[in-house]
């Protein structure tokens, strides 16, 4: 049984997280990973296929705005993003 008068530890606020998936030409893979890391987004998985690179990451919602635009600019609009 918990003592009602005992101090409780403060709870950390949970930040909303989105899942990001980027599918781009393999030639753009390394630059895309660097771009994400510059925005403090650490890829969880990088899958290199014959001609494609698929990058998956969990992104705090606060860091997501502008990422799709930056990916589009880096890949000349050839990458597909899902979040």
Buried (B, 14 or more C-beta within 10 A) or exposed (E): EEEEEEEEEEEEEEEEBBEBEBBBBEEBBEBBBEBBEEEEBEBEEBEEEEEBBBBBBEBEEEBBEEBBEBBBEBBEEEBBBEE
